[in-house]
């Protein structure tokens, strides 16, 4: 906000409940990027403003995808491999 050619910063305090593990992982990520959690949130908010919405696609899976995800979560039609090499061999077998 600008008043009489002087920029006035408005501080907004907002408490958010966030699970500890993802918060710590993202704080470590932001530290590697050289930014703080606050700076990351400000960037996110600015991108929402610029995009007039979320700065990424948010989609609801269709019926078929939802069924596959539910089946996989229950172990239905899931093929397991012991290694990446094994998986690649099996995928390229045909």
C-alpha positions, 0 to 999 in steps of 0.5 A, a space after each residue: 500500500 502506498 501513502 504519500 510516496 511512502 510504502 507502508 507494509 501491512 503485516 498479517 499474522 495467520 497461524 496455520 496448522 501443518 503436519 510437522 514432517 512436510 513442514 520440515 521437508 519444505 523448510 529444508 527445501 526452501 533453505 536450499 533455495 535460499 528463501 524462507 517459508 514466509 517468502 515462499 508463501 508470499 511467492 505463492 500468493 503473488 502467483 495466485 494473484 497473477 494467475 487469478 487462481 492456483 498456479 498449478 492444475 488441480 484436478 479431480 480424477 475421473 471414474 476410471 482413474 479413481 477406481 485404479 487408485 482405490 484398487 491399488 491402495 487395496 493391493 488389487 492388480 498390483 504387480 511388485 518388482 524388487 528393483 528398478 532394473 527388474 521393473 524395466 526388464 518386465 516392461 520391455 519384455 514385450 
